[in-house]
Amino acid sequence: MKKTINLFVLSIIITVANGNLASSCTYKRNRNHRLIAHCENQGFTSVPRNLRRDIYELILSNNSIHMLKNNSFINYSKMERLILTRNNISVVHEDAFSGLNSLKVLKVNDNLINITIIPKGVFRHLSNLIVLDISRNKKPLHLNISFIYPDVTFSTLNRLQNLSIDLFMFPVFRSGFTALQDLNVLNFDTCYLHNGSRFKLLNSTFENFSPNLKELYISGCRNFFLMENGLLEYFPNLKFLDLSKSYVHLYQALRILHPFQNKNMSVINFHHISDNKINENDFPYSVIITEELMKYLRTICIEALDLSKAGIVDYQQNSLFSFKRPECFKTFIISANRLPATTLDHYMQVVKFFKSAINIKVYDFSYLSVDYIHPVFLNVYHPRVLNYFPEITKTHQIPLLFTFSIPSSIEFLRFTHIQIAFTSASFTCTNTSLKYLDVSFGVYQNYPDFTDDCGKQLEYLDVSGIPVTIITFPLIFMPKLSILKMTNARIDQGILKGKQWMNFRAPDLRKIDISFNNLWTLEETTFLDQPNISHLNMSNNLFRTIPTLVTKLQKLESLDLSNNLISSIDEIIRCSLDKMMISNRRLILNLNNNALVCSCDTLDFLLWFAKTKVTFKNGDTYNCTMSKGKQAVLREVIQNNEKYFSDCKATIWLYVGIILVASAFGIFIPLSLIYNYRWKIILYMYRKVRHVVEKNLHENYMYDAYVSYEDRSVAWIQKFLLPKIEEEWGLKVCLHDRDLLPGDLTADAKAESIQQSRHVVFIITEHFTEGKWGRFEIERAKYEKYTTNLRKIIVILQNIQIKDIPDEIINISNDVCFIELPLDENEAGDNTDYQSQWLRLKALLYVN
C-alpha cells in the first residue's frame, strides 16, 4: 500500500513538473492567424503533454529530448508542423507519431537518430506528410561498406514531396523508394562521399526514385569522388541541379548533363565545384573550357547558371558563351575564376552573348584574373544576397580597352575586384533597367564613362577602391540612386588638390559610405548637400571634430564616426543633433574608438552626452582620456562628474585672479620686455609673416618627412615605419641611405633634403649620438624650424631613458613632439596604447 502511494505521489510530481515546463512555452500566431507554440530552449526532457490542442506548429528545438515515446503527440491531432531539431534524439518508438494524421512538415535533423534501426512503421501515421528533414543525424560506424537506406520505412510516405537526408558512401536505395512518386525535391544535406575504396556514384544509384523529381541537391561534398556519366538519367524532368561546393570537378559535372540536352532548366549551380586540392592529369586544377566540354550545357535553356570559383582559366572559341538559347538566361554568375578576358576574341564572344541574352537581369563578372581570399559571392537563388567579405592576396594587371553595352533587361551588374588595368572603360545603356552597379576595386587609368541612360533606374552604386583623383563623374541625372559607397577612394588626395570630387545630381540619395579615406575636413565640398541623406558613414578617417555640414542633413538617422580623432562635440553640433532627434524621432551616433577627452573644457559635452536622447552605438563602452593621460570609462566619469570635476569652478576663479594680477603688471612689464627682446620679437614677426606668405604661395615639399636615425634602427624602419608611412598612409619620406645620390656632398645633400621636407622625424635610441650625422641633422632641423617653413620636429623615443636623450633635443623640447614606440613590437605592452601612438604619429604627419 505504501509503495502504491509513493508511486502516485511521484506521478503527481512529474505531472506538475511537466506542467510548469509547458507553461514556459509561448504562443504566437503567424500571418494566417495559425497558432504556434514556441517551446525551444526550455530544457524539456520529454514532449510536453498539456499544450493547447489547437496548435498549428510546435517548435521543440534545442531541448534535451533523447527519446520519442509512443503517443508523445496524441493530444495534437490538428498540428501540421513539428520541429524537433537539435535535441540529441537517439530512440524513436514505433507509435511516437501516433495521432499526427494532419502533419505536413516534420524536421528531426541534427539529432542522433540511426535511420537504419528505427522501426519500419514509425512513419505510418504520417499519411499527409509533405516535407521530411532527417539529415545531419548519426553516421554509420563503417563508412566504406554499402549503406542500405531503409526503403520499407520510407515507403509509407507516399505523399512526400521534399526529403532531406544524408548521403553516405556506397549508397543503396532499394525498391521501396519507388512508392515516393510525388517526390519533387531530394536534398542530400550532409555528404560523406570521398574517393577512397574505389568508390564511384553509379548510374544505377537513383534508379528507384521518382522520374518526376524536379530538384536535386548534392552540395557540400568537400572530397573528390567519381561519378558515372549516366548518374542523372533517371531524372528526365529535373529543373534544379545543385552540386555547389562538391569537389567533383567541372569536367565531371558537365558530362553528367547529357540527359538534359535541348531541355529547359531553372537553375544549374556549379559554384566552387573544382578546388585547388584536386589537380590530377584527368582533373587539373586549371580548367580550359572547350567546345567538347560544352556540348551538353550549351543546348540547355537555362534561367540561372552559376560557374563561380570553378577553376576556369580560359575558354576556346565557341565554348563558354556559345549557348544555343541565350535568351533563356536571367542570371549568369562567373565570378572568382582566373579568366584573363584580355583578347579581342574573348571580348567579342561576350559581346555576342549579350546581344542575344535579351532577358538577362543579373550578371556577375567579378574577382577575375587573380586569386582572392573569401570573395563576395552572389547567391544564384537570391542574387542580391552577398555571402563573404573580400581580401586580395595577389594582383596582376593587364592593360585593356573595355567597352560594355549593357542589355536593357539587366538589373544587377558586378565588375568588382577585376585586376585588369583598363586604359579606359565605357558603359553604354539604352532603355536600361539597371538598378545595381558595382565597379569597385578595379584598376582604371581613366574612370569608367557612363552614358546618361545608365543612371535613370540606378539605385545602388559602388565605386570603392578607385582613387578619387581619377574619378570624373559625368553630370548625369540619377533620380533613383539611394545608396552610394566610396570607401578606400583616397578622397583626401582630391581635397588636397582642391578637386571637386563628386558632381552629379541624385536627389533621392539616402545612404553614403565614405569610410577609410583619410579625411580630416569636408568644409569645401558640396557633394553632401543632398537633402534626403539619412545614413552617413565617415568612420576610419582623421576627423578631429564633427564636420559642420552635418547640421544641414535634417533627415539624418545614422551617423558613423567611429575610429576617428574626435575629442568632443561643440555646442552648435550638439544643438543640431538634438533637433534632428526631435524631427526624425531617431538618431544613432557611433563615436566608438575616438580620442574623447574628459576635462573641465569638455564638461558641457559630457553633461549633454548624459541627458541627450540621441542613441550612441555601444555608448557604454566609450573611453575618454583624463588628466595625466589616464583612461576611464566615459559613462562612469559622467555618473561621478562631481567627483571628477568639483574643482572646475575653482579653476575658473583661479583664472580670473591670475588675469587680474597679470593686468596689474601689464602696464609696466610690456615696455621692458619689448626693449629687452626687441630683436627676438622682430625675428618672430618676420618668421610669422614669411610663414603666411609661403602658405599663400602654396609652397610644395619634395618629402612629407625626413627621417634621421642611426644604423641599428634600419631594421625597425624597414619592417614597421616604412610600411605604415609610405604604403598604408601614402606619404613620402626621405632616408639618407636610400634617397641621397652617391657622389653628392653628404652635408649639403642632407641639409637640402631637410629643407625640402615638411617635417623632420628623429628616431632616438641610446646609440643615436654615436652616429656620425645625428647632431648635424638636429642642428640643421633647428635651423630650418626657426628660419624657414619646417612644420614639425617629431622625436620617436625607442627604449631610451630621459638622461640619454641628446641635450640638443632637450634644449628645444618645447618645439618638439615626442612619441614612444618600442624597437620590438612584442615589447609594446598595452596594444591600445601602442596603436594610439601610431595614430598620433599619423595625425602629426597629416596635419600641419
Summary of the structure (lengths in Angstrom):
residues: 848
radius of gyration: 35.8
end to end distance: 96.0
largest distance: 118.2
contacts: 2572
relative contact order: 0.03
helix: 29%
strand: 20%
